[in-house]
Amino acid sequence: MFLKKIFIFLLIFILIILLIKNKKEEKVPIINILIDIKITDNIDNINNYETLLNNYLKNYNVSVLYYNINNQYTYKYKENQIYYGASLIKVLDALYVYENLELTEEIKKLVRLAIKRSDNLAHQKLVQIIGFDNLKHYGQLLGATKVLTNGSTDIYGLATVNDEFIYLKYLYNYLIQNDNSRTKELKSFFINSYYNYLSFDDCPVILHKYGYYGSFYHDMGIVLAREPYIIIVLTKESPNFSLVTDISQKIYEFHQIVNKKNYSLS
């Protein structure tokens, strides 16, 4: 590491001398070299933190996904592991309704209850209104592979972090690209603290949905930080809710590294 710092210092010194000697030359290549050095330095930090995350997560039965919305940097841990999804499917309910149906007061109330309070009766009624096959086909059109694949009588179904990521990314784009009273209302349902174990001290606002059944507890959300990101934590560690908060904190720290703008050689 010491030799690396000396090398970088000497390289920067040489570039500065060259720049002073010939001010008329194009400066972009030199600037690009410096940027490449900085990015490479931060990639080391990112890789180191990923290793720490992997070593921490391997102690638990969990799957995790982090996605930086602005630069598309993605971290996945056991993304192909299948869980019972429980109430996570209610995100798909809400998307289908607000994108495809006329919003009567009754339907809006059902969506609000399904998202803010995770009301199972509201979900059952929404599936009846939408239709099981329609909801399943809608999820498949978005790209999900495990949506409602646990039999025709199971209206909750299975989940992977990849499928849940598809739903949250689509939700984010739908809310951002359609900034109106309809989407603002839908967004407000997801801003809640009900079984929200992604939240911690000083955590930014989160559009959140949890799923909970037996040993399964899942939490996922869109963190509305200055640089927004998606986080998905699926577990078979219930009722170890603090584990989800710990993972959320670590992902937030990781997010700061991924978004680092001012690199340091120290």
JOPE-V543584 format. One record per residue. N is the residue number from 1. RES is the residue in one small letter. OMEGA is omega in radians with two decimals (NA if undefined). Layout:
BEGIN
n=(N	N)
res=(RES	RES)
omega=(OMEGA	OMEGA)
END
This chain:
BEGIN
n=(1	2	3	4	5	6	7	8	9	10	11	12	13	14	15	16	17	18	19	20	21	22	23	24	25	26	27	28	29	30	31	32	33	34	35	36	37	38	39	40	41	42	43	44	45	46	47	48	49	50	51	52	53	54	55	56	57	58	59	60	61	62	63	64	65	66	67	68	69	70	71	72	73	74	75	76	77	78	79	80	81	82	83	84	85	86	87	88	89	90	91	92	93	94	95	96	97	98	99	100	101	102	103	104	105	106	107	108	109	110	111	112	113	114	115	116	117	118	119	120	121	122	123	124	125	126	127	128	129	130	131	132	133	134	135	136	137	138	139	140	141	142	143	144	145	146	147	148	149	150	151	152	153	154	155	156	157	158	159	160	161	162	163	164	165	166	167	168	169	170	171	172	173	174	175	176	177	178	179	180	181	182	183	184	185	186	187	188	189	190	191	192	193	194	195	196	197	198	199	200	201	202	203	204	205	206	207	208	209	210	211	212	213	214	215	216	217	218	219	220	221	222	223	224	225	226	227	228	229	230	231	232	233	234	235	236	237	238	239	240	241	242	243	244	245	246	247	248	249	250	251	252	253	254	255	256	257	258	259	260	261	262	263	264	265	266)
res=(m	f	l	k	k	i	f	i	f	l	l	i	f	i	l	i	i	l	l	i	k	n	k	k	e	e	k	v	p	i	i	n	i	l	i	d	i	k	i	t	d	n	i	d	n	i	n	n	y	e	t	l	l	n	n	y	l	k	n	y	n	v	s	v	l	y	y	n	i	n	n	q	y	t	y	k	y	k	e	n	q	i	y	y	g	a	s	l	i	k	v	l	d	a	l	y	v	y	e	n	l	e	l	t	e	e	i	k	k	l	v	r	l	a	i	k	r	s	d	n	l	a	h	q	k	l	v	q	i	i	g	f	d	n	l	k	h	y	g	q	l	l	g	a	t	k	v	l	t	n	g	s	t	d	i	y	g	l	a	t	v	n	d	e	f	i	y	l	k	y	l	y	n	y	l	i	q	n	d	n	s	r	t	k	e	l	k	s	f	f	i	n	s	y	y	n	y	l	s	f	d	d	c	p	v	i	l	h	k	y	g	y	y	g	s	f	y	h	d	m	g	i	v	l	a	r	e	p	y	i	i	i	v	l	t	k	e	s	p	n	f	s	l	v	t	d	i	s	q	k	i	y	e	f	h	q	i	v	n	k	k	n	y	s	l	s)
omega=(3.13	3.13	3.12	3.14	3.12	3.13	-3.14	3.13	-3.13	3.14	3.11	3.14	3.14	-3.13	3.12	3.11	3.12	-3.13	3.14	-3.09	-3.08	-3.08	-3.09	-3.12	3.13	-3.06	-3.01	-3.13	3.14	3.12	3.13	3.11	3.14	3.12	3.13	3.11	-3.10	-3.14	3.11	3.13	-3.12	3.09	3.07	3.12	3.13	-3.13	3.12	-3.13	3.07	3.11	3.09	3.11	-3.13	-3.13	3.10	-3.04	-3.09	3.09	-3.04	3.07	-3.04	2.93	-3.05	3.01	3.02	3.13	3.08	-3.01	-3.07	-3.10	3.06	3.08	-3.04	3.02	3.12	3.05	-3.10	-3.05	-3.10	3.14	-3.07	3.13	2.93	-2.95	-3.14	-2.97	3.08	-3.11	-3.10	3.02	3.12	3.03	-3.04	3.13	-3.11	-3.08	-3.05	3.12	-2.94	-3.00	3.00	-3.03	2.99	3.12	3.13	-3.11	3.11	3.12	3.13	3.13	3.13	3.13	-3.12	-3.09	-3.05	-3.09	-3.12	-3.09	-3.09	3.10	3.08	3.09	3.13	3.14	3.12	3.11	3.08	-3.14	-3.10	-3.02	-3.10	-3.10	3.11	-3.13	3.12	-3.14	3.11	3.11	3.12	3.10	3.11	3.10	-3.13	-3.11	-3.07	-3.05	3.08	-3.12	-3.11	-3.12	-3.03	3.13	-3.13	-3.08	3.09	2.96	-3.03	-3.09	2.91	3.12	3.14	3.12	-3.13	3.06	3.11	-3.13	-3.08	3.11	3.11	3.10	3.14	-3.13	3.13	-3.13	-3.08	-3.07	-3.13	-3.07	-3.14	-3.08	3.14	-3.12	3.10	3.09	3.13	3.13	-3.10	3.13	-3.07	3.10	-3.10	-3.12	-3.07	-3.08	-3.13	3.13	2.97	-3.03	3.08	-3.10	3.11	3.11	3.08	3.11	-3.11	2.91	-2.84	2.96	3.13	3.00	-3.02	3.08	3.13	-3.13	-3.11	2.91	-3.13	3.02	-3.13	-3.11	3.03	-3.09	-3.06	3.04	3.07	3.00	-3.00	3.10	3.10	3.06	3.11	3.11	3.08	-3.07	2.91	-3.06	-3.08	0.11	3.13	-3.08	-3.12	3.09	-3.14	3.09	3.12	3.13	3.13	3.11	-3.14	3.11	3.09	3.07	3.10	3.13	3.12	3.12	-3.13	-3.08	-3.05	-3.09	-3.09	-3.08	3.13	3.10	-3.12	NA)
END
